[in-house]
C-alpha cells in the first residue's frame, strides 16, 4: 500500500466500520470485507476496525453501537451510490448526513459516512492494471480480444447501470487495446447472452462487483460457461487469480470480482481521507 496514503492518515483515536450488504442466503461468501478489514487493522492506523453487514451477522447497527471510539468512519463497501448507500444504510444507522453527531452509552460520538468504495476515482485505474496484467501474463492478443465489464444492474434504479457504463468509459481511456462493452445480471444486455455481444476469439470477463459472494463465484461464471463447482476454479478465484476456459474455439478468461482484490483496502482508506478532507 503506498506510503503517501498511509502516512497522511492519522486516526489513532478513530474507528473504521466497513459496511457491506451481505447475503441472508449465502452468508459470508469469501468475506472480502472481513479480509480488507484485517489488512487495514494490521496497519495500526485506527483504534478499532470492524466489518459488518446489512443482511447477515454481524449486523451494522449492532457493531456501530458497540464501537466506543469518539469518531467512526463508515465506509459502504458497495459498487455505486444507489438506494442501499443513500437510503437503506444511513436509515439503518440513523445517520443524518455525511457527519452525524450522536450520544451513545459510551459518550459523544461523531460518525462520518463516506462515498461507496465503488465510486472512488482511482478504481478504474486499478481495474485497468488488473486487466493489463492478465493480458500480459496470459499472452493475450488485444487485437483479437473483447472485454466485457459485468455490473449488477437493477429493475428499480438506473444507478448501477449508469455507473457501470461510466466505469467502462473510464476503462476505454486506459489504453487497453481491446473494445470494452457492458453486461448485467438483472437487466439487459444480460451476461447470459454474452455470445451475442462479440465474435472476438478471446473474451475477458471483468465482474464489477464489490461483494465476493454468490454472484461472482457462482451465478456469473455459470452464465458464461464455467464450471463454478470445480474446486480448481474456486481455488483460483479465492486466490484472486484468473480462470480460463476454451470453448467452441474461443478463449474465455474470467477475472476475480474487483471487490476481492487487495487494492480495495487502499480505496477504503482513500474514501476516509476524502471525507475527512471534505469536512475539515
Secondary structure, 3 states (H helix, E strand, C coil): CCHHHHHHCCEEEEEEEEEECCCCCCCCCCCHHHHHHHHHHCCCCEEEEEEEECCCCCEHHHHHHHCCCCEEEEEECCCCCCHHHHHHHHHHHCCCCCEEEEEECCEEEEEEECCCHHHCCCHHHHHHHHHHHHHHHCCCCHHHEEEEEEECCCCCCCHHHHHHHHHHHHHHCCCCCCEEEEEECCCCCEHHHHHHCCCCCEEEEEECCCCCCHHHHHHHHHHHCCCCCCHHHHHHHHCCCCEEEEECCEEEEEECCHHHCCCHHHHHHHHHHHHHHHHC
